[in-house]
Amino acid sequence: MALKISLKPHERMIIGGAVVKNGNKVADLFIENNVSILREKDIINEAGANTPCKRIYFIIQLMYIDGGKTADYQNSYEDLAGDLVAAAPSTAALVAQINEGISAGKLYHALKLARQLIDYEDLLIKLAE
């Protein structure tokens, strides 16, 4: 069964490492095989990775999009995750779940957990203000 994705006018997404941009009208795409997909709203660019949790998300995003180079990003991820848990021990449980996802090759799941990590980071920052 194909995955149907409706793209808004001018919306971008990444499909299997390729950036795709829609034209002026709504378009439906049907993805018929297993490939990494990220919608524009779920993509963080390098400049946007400006907090520890966003940097973790960015690295996992690279693992997910560029599946052939997951091992290349592993050390960076481990360094970032270790620094985060040392600075904010309350993130340890969520980071452990992300680690499990990465180890199991479930990178999209790990990415969704990393989004939760960003939300938690936002909460911690608001509480500290």
N, C-alpha and C positions, 0 to 999 in steps of 0.2 A: 504494500500500500504506500502510495506516494505521500510525502509531506507537502501540504499546500501552504504557501506563504504569500500573503498579499502585501505588496510594497506600496507605500504612499508615494505621491509625486516627489521626485528628487531624493527619495530615501536611498541610503547606501546600506550595504551589508557585505559581509565576507563569506564567500562560499569556497571551501577548500583552498584557502590562501589567496583567492582572487577577490579583489574589491569590485563589487558590482554596484552601479548607480542606475536607478530607475529614471525614466524620462518624465514627461509632463503629466502623464495620466497614471491612475492606479493600475498596477500590473499584478497578475497572479503568476507565481512560479510553482512548479511541481518538482520536488526533489525526489528522484526515484532510487537513489542509492545512499549508502552510508557515507556522509561527508561532514566535515566540521562546518557549522553555520553560526554566524553571529550577526545579529541585527545592529544597526547603527547605535541604538540606545544602549546596547550592552558592550560597546567597544570603548576602551580607554586608550588614548594615544599616549605616547611616551611623555609628552609635556603635561598631560593631565594626571599622570601618576606622581602626584606631588605630596603624598602622605605615605607612611609605612604600609598601610593596608591596601592602598591603591597600587603601590609598587608590587605587592604580592599578587594582586589581581592581574596586573599587567604581565607579570612573568608567567602566570598560569595561562593567561590568554595566548601568549606566544607559544607555550607548550601545546595548547589546543589547536591553534591555527596551523602551526608548523610542526605537525606530529613527528616528522622525521628527525627533528632536532631536540626532542624532549630532554634527552640526557644532557645536552649542552646548557639547558636552562636550569637543571636540577640544583647545581651548586649555588647559583644565585638565589633560587627559591629558599633553599635550606638556610643560607645566611640571613636572608630577610626574615624568615619565619622565626629563627632562633633569636634574633635581635628583638623582634616584636614580643615574643613570649617573655623574654628577660625584662623588657621595659613595662609590659602590661600582662602580668601572669593570668589575669582573668580571661585572656584570649586563648589560653592553652587548650581547652576542650575543643573549641572550634578549629583551631589550627591542627589538632590531632585528627579531626574528621576530614579536613582538607588533605592531610598527609595520606590518610587511608584511600581517599579518592584518587590521588595521584598515583599511589603505589598499585592500585587496582586498574589503572589505565582509564579511569572514569573522569576524564578531564573536564567535561562539561559539568558534571556534578560538582567537582572541585571548584569550578568557576562560580557556580551558583552559591556555594558555601562562602567563597571569597567575597561575593557581593554582600552576604550577611555580615562578614567581618568588617566591611567598609561601613555598613549601617551602624554596627556596634562602635566603631571608631568615632563616627559622628556623634553618637550619644555620649561617649566618654569626653569628647571635646566640649560638648555643650554643658556637661556637668562640671567641668573644670573651670568654665568661664564665670 
